Amino acid sequence: MAGPRALTAASTVLCALALTLFAPTAALAAAGEPQVSAPAPEDAFEEGECTADVPADDQQRVTCGMLTVPERRSPEADPEKTLQLPVTIIAGRAPTTSDPLVFPTSGASSMGRLDALRYFLDDADWAGEDRDVILIEQRGDAHAKPTLDCPELDIEHFVVDGTLLSGDAALERRAEQLTKCHERLIAEGIDLTAYTSAETAADLADLRAALEYDEWNLYGASYGSRLALTAMRDRPEGLRAVILDGVYAPQINRYEDTPAGFTASVDTLLADCAAHAECSRRYPDLEQSLRKVLAGAAEQPLSVTVKNPANGSPLRVRLSDTDLVDGLVSAFSDASVLPVVPYVIDRLAAGEVEAAIPLAQRIVDDADGAGEGLQLSIDCAEEAPFNDDARIAAAIAADELLAHYSLSDGFRADCELWAVPALPPTENLPVSSAIPTLLMSGQYDPVTPAAFAESTAETLALPHVYTFPGRAHGVVWTDGVDDCAAWIAEQFLQDPVTPPDASCIDAMSSPDFLTSEAIHPMSSISRLDGDLIRDRDPLQMMIAGSTVLIFAATLVYAAIYALRWLGRRRGDAPGGLVLVAATSAGLNLASAGGLALVLLNADPMIVAFGLPSGAWPLLVVPFVALAATILLIVSLVRAWMQEEGSLFHRVVLSVSAAASAGFALWLLARGLLML
């Protein structure tokens, strides 16, 4: 589940994936005839300011506003109770546009409104060149009014004495905090049963009517695919074509069916590594290494220290075997992470606990209650009731590896607390539709595996089904990894009936695995990247920036002094110290510049675990600079004692020496002054 449940198992790294699967994008409402809808309020869509930042170059293309919809659409519903849903419209670039594309976002996931805006502005030429793109945030999500977010489940409520709670203590704390969230939402007058997939599908229909589109195309990614299927069944009017990217259909029983998806992903990894020359040579016993790591973590959880995202302080995190499996699920869901998975397994098997730091950091970075209440309203009404405990147990027993699998744990207790009634069994039936549908899956995806798409296609009249080798969760969404899926989606939108040219799939391959040959393990590089590049920590930026400026100023000072010395063959600085100071500053500047180049240009997956192997000289330069700094300091002490040279030069050289010494201490404190 999202944030807090992941916290209870220290596995919030899956928060985004759980949310993308189970928020209001899904659950097929009543089967059969479309539901009768209460009319949307007059002037349902009202333009307004954009709550997400829009780049200046794109502001002319973007229109924002709010869609007002009924809280409930049943005849006995109070018409005065309404919801406001943020909408963003991105105009197509072409003078004449085709039928638009609508995308329901999830504000608590990597497919949230801000991420989606950036994606469709910068990367989604397949969708936005000749058609408008409409983004709508779903009812109950982060920026909708009201929101079902649970800040009571944010990470600060799960930290005691600098340690993230785990095990029974985390479960107890989660129950307490989830109860507080539930009670607060009820006290605010929010009807938790109004947040269903059927109602969200009706919201989409209201939006189309409010914007006066005769027809449009619907793109559902991850659990958004379930909302798309709900709309195909309940609100098919005006739907020209539908793209399902990572298919999660109503007949899928998540807790029963996803364990097999995980083992299939593991099997794919083992087969691809065995077929990869360097991976098979470096890691011939990868399966045994994986089982060893999980067995060891089950007996003795790994303990690592990461950065608390709430305040920047050190945070101790314990990773059990189930947390590591959650991390594997997350890695299998992200094509950019796949190449490093064998390396991490091997390093952990060798006892290098620091290899788990990137996983632990992602856990705490994702640990919040965003979207949690919404997920529970959907999941507990539309998913959990149709999963059988005996079948879940049988699915877990199918493979020894699944003894470490916990994604089916805890949902009954959560749903009992959330107390929303189960919807009718029709919510668990396949969707039949004649609307042209593109169904796309990544071969590695453990959350919405290819088998889900294949079974969904059986009841669709015009399905186009494709599986992409070496890819993971959301193949069109992550078209930055490979544009084959985007090309197929573009063709489909142009002509939804004719099968797209999918020959590019034949040219796709398994991941190009990174091994210890390419990575010099060094966890301090990842922390540096986090502070300076990702988080832009003000203190660390100030330290790095000020020392670099002093080093640069020292070199300028030395150059001016050298020119003056050449002109008159003498100078009034302490003998030789200008050269020593320039050497120290130059080496430190080279070290800082080299690190900056690595952080900005190296493969992010390598940086997450260390330095590129070819960058090892960067580890030597600081030691040479330190030697020059020590010589400079010793010589300056003598110069001050003997009043050698002018006061001006002694002060300037002392400032430079202090910067060099401070830089060395900064490197040492960050674990960067090491071989």
Secondary structure by P-SEA (a helix, b strand, c coil): cccccccccccccaaaaaaaccccccccccccccccccccccccbbbbcccccccccccccbbbbbbbbbcccccccccccbbbbbbbbbbbccccccbbbbbbbbccccccaaaaaaaaacccccccccbbbbbbbccccccccccccccccccccccccccccccaaaaaaaaaaaaaaaaaaaaaccccccccaaaaaaaaaaaaaaacccbbbbbbccaaaaaaaaaaccccccccbbbbcccccccccccccaaaaaaaaaaaaaaaaaacaaaaaaccaaaaaaaaaaaaaaabbbbbbbbccccccbbbbbbcaaaaaaaaaaaaaccccccaaaaaaaaaaacccccaaaaaaaaaaaccccaaaaaaaaaaccccccccaaaaaaaaacccccccccccccaaaaaaaaccccccccccbbbbbccbbbbbbbcccccccaaaaaaaaccccbbbbbbbccccccccccccccaaaaaaaaaaaaccccccccccccccccccccccccccccaaaaaaaaaccccccaaaaaaaaaaaaaaaaaaaaaaaaaaaaaaccccccccaaaaaaaaaaaaaaaaaaaaaaaaacccaaaaaccccccccaaaaaaaaaaaaaaaaaaaaaaaaaaccccaaaaaaaaaaaaaaaaaaaaaaaaccccc
